[in-house]
């Protein structure tokens, strides 16, 4: 059962097209990932589905209601944590939760949320004195304090160190297991692959791929990639010979290795061609396709790397 249905959504700011044509559906009880590079239209899309911005075209249904014309119909049923959300520096964690709880008719218990998110010992700590990971956990708590059926979490782990990211992932899975449907906006491949039951990749304001991580990775498996390390005395033109093979699409240098991509027979064809030149690679290893490969194929750009807070 779809709890979110978006069809041909469009949003512009003057001549800038933020969302060109987005259509997707989110099923109850899943973690649905929205993946894409910065500026792709991810945040604008979730702001439109939450009724925080007015669409220029298309339709949105959240729990059967139109958040564009009836924002009050979903206000108590959808929690949202936006990328740029910040709290006053001197508000304490429990104070923030109690304040947000006062906005809802049937809120969650702030103390239970503090315990769920591992913040009980930080309940009296000022927001500015919380670590990056603790601030993000508090953001999750604020998104959940209204007992929502859907939680939208936007770029939740940007700037966190690796351990804080993994702790946050575990919390998101626990929230989903409690019955909350989650829309997770991210530009990190490992995060999407670990958490998302299904995902949509958005680029230039359009959905360019959609499915489970496994489905997206399995698509295009008629291509193969391997890396090889050639001996120091290999002929200078041997890579030109490899690149000219019909089964080879590309040969690139990766540190001390050469990465070769091509069709299903690319590996045996290259090995045979090298043997004919009396060249035996020092090492050959296949490269497993992953979500990053899919991302590069459908967007034409490399994903950004995670930078930890200092």
N, C-alpha and C positions, 0 to 999 in steps of 0.2 A: 504494500500500500504506500503510495507516494504521499509524503507530508509536505514536500516542496515541489512545485512544477513551474519551470521558467520556460517561456516560449518566445523566441525571436526578440530578446531583450536588447534595447538600444539606449545609449546615453551619450550626449555630446555636450561639450563646453565650448561654445563658439564654433570654431573650425576644428577643434580637437575632438576626435572620436575616442571616448574612453571605453565604451562597450558597443561593438558594432553589430553583433548578432549572436546572442548566447541563448542556447536552449539546453536544459538539463532537468533531471528529476532525481530527488533524494527519497530513498525508502525509509520507512520507520525503523528505528533501532540500529541503523548503520553509522559508521564513520565515513562520510563522503568527503574526499579530498578535492580541493580546487588548487591546481598546480600551475605554475607559470612564472616567467621572468618578471622582475620589477617593471611596473608600467603596463602590464598586459591587460589590466582591467579586472583583476581579481577582487580587490577591495571595493571598487565601485559596484561590482555585481552583488556582493553581500550587503552593501549599504542599501541597494535598491530592493533586495528581497526583504530587508528588515524595515522598509518604509522610511529610511532616513534620508533618501533622495528621491526625486521624482523622475520617473523614466520618460524618455521621449518616444518610446515605441515598445511594442511587445506586451506580454502579460506575465504576471506573477501570481501564484497561489501558494499560500503558506497555511497549512492546516485548514484548507478549504476557503480561506478568506483572501481578499485582495489587500495587501499591506499598503498599496499606493492610495487607495480610496478609503480603506478601513483600518488604519494603523492601530486603533484601540482594540480591534478584534484579536490581535496577536500579541499585544504589548505584554500581557502577563504569561504568555505561553512560549515566548522566545527570549532567550538570554544571549547577549552579544558582548564580545570582548574585541575591541578594535585595536589595530596596530599602534595607533598614536594615543591610546587612552592613558591618561596620567591622573594620579590623585594628588591632592594638596600634600606638600612635603611633611606637614606636621600632624596629619591625621593618623591615628593609630589603627592597626589592622582590625581590631574588634569594632572600633567606632565606625569605620568605613562599612563593614558588613551590617551593623545595626542600622546605619543611615539608609543603606540601600534596601534593607529588609522592610523599612517603614513605608516604602513606595508600593508594596504589594499586599493584596488582601490575604494571602495564605503563604507567607514566606517560609523558607527553610530555617531551621534553628542555626543562628550564627556560630554557636559553640560546636555543633555537630560538623559544620563546614570547616571550621578551623581544625578540628581533629582529623577529618577526612583528608584534608590537604596538608597535614603536617605542620600547621602553623599555631598550634595551641600555645607553645612556649613563646611565640612572637606576637601574641594577641595584643600586648601593650606597647609594642615597638612602633616608633614613628615610621611612616612610609619611606621616608628618605634614608632611614637606617636599615631597611631590609635589603638583602642581597638581590641581584637580578633575578635569580631563580625564585626567591621568596615573593618578590613583587609579581612575577608571572603567576605563581600559585594563588596569590590573592586575587589577581584578575580573573582566574578561573572561578574562584569562590564567588566573586561579585556577579559573574555571568550565571551562576547557579542559584543564587540566593532567592530568586523568585519562583523556584521549583518549576523551571521551564520544561516543556516537552522537547524543545530543540535548543541547542547551544551552538552559536557561531563563534569560532575561535580564529582570529586573524593574526597570522605570523607570530604564533605564540612563543616560539623558542629562538627567535632572532636575537643574537647577542649573548646567548647563554653558553656556559662552558659545557663540554661533552657530558659530564655526569649530571648536571642540572637538566640538560635536554632529555636524557634517558629517564630521569625521575619524573619529568613532566609528561613524557610519553606514557609511563605507567599509570599516572593519574588520569590521563584522558581515557585510557582503556577501562579503568575502574568506573569512571563516570558513564561511559557507554554501557557497561555491564549493569549499571543501576537502572537502565531503561531510557536514558536520554539519547536522542538522535543528535549527532554532532556533524557540523559542517566545519571542516578544518582547512583554512587557507594557508598555503605554504609555498616557498620556492625551493625547498630542500628535498632532494631525491630520496635520501635515506628515511626521512620523516614520512613522506608519502607512502613509500614502499612498506614501511613497518606498520603504519597505523590504518591506512585507508582500506576499507572493504571494497570500495569502488572510487574512481576519481575521474575528473575531467581536466585535461590540459588546455589552458586558455592562452592564446597568443594573439596580440594585436586586437583584443576585444572579441575574439571568436573562439569557440570550442574546436580544437584541431584534433583531439583524440579523447576517447572516453571508454571506460571499462574497468575491470578489476586489474590490479597491477600484473597479475599472472597473464591475463588476456593480452594486455598491451605489450608485455615482454615477449610473449609467444608469437605475436604478429610479426611478419617479416623474417621468420626463422629460415627462409631460403638463403639468407646471407650468412657467411661464416667469417670469423676473425681469429687470427692467431698471431703470436709474436715469436720472432726468431732472433737469435744472436749468431752472427756469422763469424767465421774464423778471420783472424787478422790478415791472412794471406789470400783472402778471396779476391778474385779479379775485380777491378774497379767498375766494370760495366755489368756486373752480375745483377744489380738491382734494376737496371734498365731492362734486362732480359725478363726478370720477374714481372715488372710493371707492364710489359708488353703482352703478357699472356692473356688470352681471351677471357679466362675465368676470373682475372684480377681486376678489382675496381680501383683500389688505392693502395699505395705503399707509403707509409709515413715513419719518420724516425721518432722513437720514444726512448730517451736516454741512450743506453747502449744497445737497444734492441730496434728491430724494424717490425712495425705492425702492418699486417697484410689483411685486407678485406676483399671478399669476393663471393662467388657463388658456392653451391654445395660441394664442388670438387676442387675448391681453391687450394686446400692443403696438399692433397696428393699431386696435383698438377705442378705446384711450386717445388715440392720435394723432387719430383722427376726432372724438372728443368734444371735444378741445382745439380743433381746427380750427373746430368749430361755434361755439365761444366766441371765435373769432378770437385764439387763443393759440398761438404757435409756440415750443416749447421752445428754449432756448439750446443745449442739449446733450442727447443721448440715447445711452445705451450699454447693451448687454445685459450681464448678469452670468452668468458660467459657473458651473454647479452644481459643487460640490466635496464632499469628504468631510466637511467641517465642516457643510455643509447637511444631509447625511444624519444626522450625529450629533445635531444640534439636533432634527431631525424625530423620531428614534426615542427620544431620551432626554428631550426637552423642556427641555434646559439647554444653555447655551453652554459650550464647552470652555475649560479653563484656559489661561492664557498661560504661556510659558516665561520663567523668571527666571534670569538668569545669576549665577554665583558671583562674589563680589567679594573 
